[in-house]
Amino acid sequence: MRDIMGLMKQAQEMQQKMANVQAELDTIEVEGAAGGGMVTVTMTAKGALKAVKIDPSLMVAEEREILEDLVVAACADARTR
């Protein structure tokens, strides 16, 4: 019976440690870039998008599709870090 109680205590401790790690992941930020740094994004280690920075030279209607692709690429870059 003591073994079961010990295992249950270990399981609870592991759950608490996992919760602490998950909370810590929210505080870690990574940055990704695309287009030679013309588009940068900041994300949490859990993948939540926090910020997008776009070089003003990309703010041209004709360049919309390129800009969209660069934002996606910057997000992908941040996820790999």
VENQUI-V355332 format. One record per run of one state. SS is the DSSP state (h for helix, s for strand, l for the rest). FROM is the first residue (numbers start at 1). LEN is the number of residues. If there is no record, write none. Layout:
# VENQUI-V355332
<<SS	FROM	LEN> <SS	FROM	LEN>>
This chain:
# VENQUI-V355332
<<l	1	1> <h	2	24> <l	26	3> <s	29	6> <l	35	4> <s	39	6> <l	45	4> <s	49	6> <l	55	1> <h	56	3> <l	59	2> <h	61	19> <l	80	2>>
